[in-house]
Every structure is written in C-alpha cells, then in structure tokens.
Amino acid sequence: MLWMTMRLGQVKLRGPGFLFLGTVLWNIALVVGIVRLMGGSQSGYAFLSMPGFVYTMLFTAYALIGGIMLLTFFKRQDREIYPSQWFTYASIYWFPWMLTAASSALFASEPTRGLAQAVVHGWYASGMITIVLGFVGIALLQYLVPKLARRDLHNSNLSAFAFWVLLLFGGFTGLLQAQALPAWVGTLSGICNAFVAFAWIVLTVNLWKTLQGTDTDSSDPFALNLVRLAALCGLLGSLLNFWGSRPGVAETLQFTLYLQGIYWLQLFGFVGTLLLVAVYHFLPRISDRENISSGLFGWKAIMVLYVTGSILVSLVYVLGGRVQGTTLADGNRSFLDVQSATMSFIRISTIGELLVFLAAAVLVINLAIRFVSYLVGYVVCCLNCKNESAQ
C-alpha cells in the first residue's frame, strides 16, 4: 500500500523511522499473541482470537503506520486521487475503527452480553473480509489492471459506485439466518449480501471493459491472467455468499464447510493471489534487481502452486459443504454418515493446503536468498569504497 501511495502520488516516504518503529511493534504484538494462543489463551472469536491486551498493542502500532501513510499521502506531488487510492485509504482507516469498536465491546471489563456479542462479532468478521481485506484486493485490482494492460480504467464512476455500495453494506453480511437473533437481522444480512454481489458485478464489468483487446498489448500476460483469475475468485465468492444467505438455503449451509470454502475463495483466491502478483510486480522496482528466477522454483512455479492449491481447497469446501448440509438435514442419516460423507472432501482439501504451503515455503526461501545476496553485495561495496578511500 505504501508503494502505491508513493508511486501514484509521486512522493518520497515521510517519517521512515516512525514507520520502522510501528512495524517492529506490530510484529512484537503478533509474536506475543501467537505465544498466548499456543498457551491456550484463545478468545473464541474469528479474526479476534488473541487475548484482548494484544489488540491495544496492535492499535498503537497501526496508528504509527497509518499516520505515516496519511502524512505521505498529504505530501504527494500528483494531487489527483485514483480509484485504487479510494479503496486503499478506506481499508487503512476502516480497520482501526472496527478493531477499536469490536475489542472494546468484546474484551472490556464489562463486555456486551448475550446476543449483542454475536452481532458485534458478525459485524467485525464480515467487515474484515469484505471491507478491510476486500478493499486491499480491490485496490490492487484497480492498480495492477491499468498498469499491466497499459491503458486507463474504463470508467471511474463505476468504481465509485461500487466503492460506496461495498462500504455501506459490506459490514453487515456476516449475520447468519439461523443464529439466535431476531429474524429481521438475518434478513437484513441477506439483503446486504445482495448489494455486495451487485457491486462486485459492477466492478467486474468495469474491469472487463478495461481489459478488452489487451492480450497483445500487456506488459506481462502471465501476471495479467493471474489478476483476471483473482478477480473471478472475488466475484464468485460474493455470488456464493449471496446464494448461501438466501432463506431456505442458509439454514442448510451456514454451519458447514461451505462458509470455509467462501473464506478461502475470498481471502486466498482473491486477496492472496493479488498480493502475490503485487510482490512479483513491485519487488524488482524496489530492489533494482532482476526478479526471482523463472526456473523450477521461480515465480511462475510459486504462483501456479498457490493458485491451484487455493482454488482446489475453495471448490472442495463449497461442494463438501453442500453435501454436508444436505446430509445433516436428512433425519434418516446418522451423524456418522455425515462424517463419512464429509471426510473425503476434507482429505482432498489437504492436497490444496499442502500446495499453498509449498508455494509459501519456496517464496520465503527465494526471498531469503535474495536478501542474503543483497546484503553480501552491500558489504562488499562498502569494503571496496573503504579501500579506495584509503588509497
């Protein structure tokens, strides 16, 4: 996100020391939270699993990072604000507000009780997926598509329409129909899912219009095809989420693997793929070096492994959730029958998870090798300069 801010605004980073401090504090907080999780201190809330005091540390670190990004944005030379920046800054400043509100309600000395906990948690979880992380992916889409296609976005007004629809309705898509809540809450969540799906259709049409006839003009056809695939995952995730929230369908699917499949499609298939393409696109420009090799363990291998694994897990969980929900709804089937019908899908999903793990391991090894080679080159350059000055 910082790269996009500096690149689009034609500005240098402001306050790198504070950014470094915030990054260090953020990672310290994550390490503390992971250690406490391994020790059994789990809250039980999705996306808020760590103990409450950790989120105070995360908020402090994020305030430093977000403040530097805001300062850099205000100092930009190019005063035009692009659609990718709308989604970037909405994501950046929506997250601390949601984190503060949810952690205050759930981890305070006198937290909310009863049904209010489910509402707050559902609001936070859906906001994290649809707005915070989803906007990160959409921002990368709006940045990478024009760059790789070498043409301007088709219609920024369509992006603005989708932006406001997602921002207004995206935080209320995670309240399930069969939860112990008033009936209107689940119905409202289903309506919000319909608006989110419609916004995604608008975004997809805008990107499709932008990409028409770009197969021969693209600067990197492989990366552009991955961006297309990621956009398809985002669209499919929103449509499946809407379909699964409909009355009569939600009661069957909402406590099954179906929801996990949607999470994988949105977080790994959409956001994760675009983050990987962004690293592939940004890294050579940041380090002034050639990209990771294109051999057996090069970028293409990493991205093919990751995308294949993510889509495999997503589709298997969606299909498995459908079978699991149908079997659970059958009163003549025992719980052991439900387990046996589900286990085959879980076994297949393990293959996809291993592919994602392998892609991540290869990426880390490649980046570590690049970092060591860069460090060695820097030390050698310093020694040569020192010898020349001594002579």
Beta strands, then each sheet from edge to edge (+ up, - down):
end
